[in-house]
Amino acid sequence: MKFNVRLSTRCAVLLACNNLIIILGIGIGLYFYMARDFDQSTDAMLLQNAHSVAEILSSSEHEQIVAEGTEESQLYRHYRRKIMALQEKNALEFIYTVALRDGKYSYALDSGTGDGHSPIGMQYKELDAAEKSAFGGKAAVSELDKDQYGTHKSGF
């Protein structure tokens, strides 16, 4: 049995395939464009929040919190409330500060609660490139990072 397809049917199938390929190409292009735009927006938002924390808490007040070394001080509680309000307002998972003391990095001020809280003085992990940049005075955003608290992207 010979299968005979008319020319008009072949053209219609070819046109449909071409349209499908074009639509697929546009969809993939839009996906990558939107993903890049989302990453840039997220990075900008993280940097803005890091800047907000720096405006709330001066370096001298941060040093005083670290020197006191207790979460029971009025100063610690005052600034913890402030960063918790910023955290809630901007739907952030955590806000914390880190201090260099005796050659080691440790948590200072932390908005976390329960198992997500890192007490003052608790040793911090090794710094990544973004964190080293921040300690050098330059704002930065980390790559995605996975730890015991989950997967995060942070602004410093």
N, C-alpha and C positions, 0 to 999 in steps of 0.2 A: 504494500500500500504506500503510495507516494503522498507525502505531506506537502501541501501547497499553501503557502501563506501569501496573501496578496501584498503588494507593495505598500498600500496605505496602512495595513496592519503593522508591517515592519516599521514604518515611519512613526506610527503612534507609539509603539513599544520603545523605540530608540529615543523619542522625545521624552517619554515618561522617565526613562532611565537617566537621561541627561538632567532633567529637572530634579530628580531625586539626588543625584550627585551634587548639583549646585546647592540645593537646600541643606544637605548634609555638610558641605564645606562651609557654608555661612554659619550654621549652627556650631560647628567646632570652633570656627574663628571667634564667634561671639562668646563662647564658653571661656576660651583662653583670655580674651580681652577682659571679661568681667572678673575672672579669677585674679588677674593682675591688678585690676582696679580695686578689688576687695582687699588684697594684700596691702596695697599702698594706703588705703583708707584706714585699715587696722593699724598699720605702723604709725601713721600720723596721730591716731587717737591714743595709742600707747605712749608716744612721746609727749603729747599734750598732758596726759595724766601724770607722767613722771615729772614734768615741769610744775604741775599743780602741787604735787607733794613737796617739791623743793621750795615753792613759794610759801607753803603752809609752815614748814619746819626749817628754821635756819640752821646752819652748820654748828653754831655755838650751842643752840638748844639740843641738837642731836648729840653733840659731844657730852653735854651735861646728862642726858638720858643714859648714855653708855657708861659714863663715870659713876652714876648712881647705881647702875646695875640691878635695878629692881623694877618690877612691873607695878609695885604698890605706890610708887611716888606719884604726887599730884601731876608733875610734868608729863610722865609717861601716860597716865590715864587721860590727861587733857588732849594730848596729840593722838593718842589711839582713837579717841572719839572722833577727832577731826578726820583722820584717814578712813575710819569706818564709814563716815558720812559720805566722803568722796567715793569710796568703794561702792556704796549702795547707789548713789546718784548716777554713777557711770557703769553699773552692772559689771564690775570687775570681780574676779574670783578672789584675789589676794592683793594686798598692798603691804610691802614690808621694806625696811631699810636694813642695810648691812654696814658694819663698821670694821675697820682694821685695828686690831688691838693685839699687842705682843706678837706681831708677825702673822697673826691668824685672822681670818674673816669670820665674823659671827653675826647672828641676827641681833638687831637692836629693837626697832619698833615694828610690831606685826599686827595686822588687822584680823588675822585668822582666828577661828574659834575651834574648840574641841581638838580633834586629831589634826586639824589644819592649822593649828597655832604653833609657831616656833618661838619658844621663850627667849627672852633677852639673854644673850651670852651663848646660846646654842651654836655650835660650830656650823659654819656655812660650807657648802661644797666648794670645790675648786672653781675659780672664776672662768667663765667662757670669754670669748673675744669681746662681746658686747659689754659685759660687766667690767672687763679690764679697761675698755674705752671710757666707761662712765667714771671709774675711779681716776682716770686721767683727765677728767673734766669735759669729756665730749659725750653728748647724748647719743644713745644707740638703741637698736631693737635687736633682740636675740632671734635666732632661728627657733623653730619648734623644738621644745625640750621636754623630755619625758622623765619623770621622777616618781617618787612614792606618792606624790600628791596628784598626779595626773599628767596630761600633756598640755603645755603652756607655751605662750609666746609673751615675752616681757619687754617692757620699755624701761630704759635706765637713763 
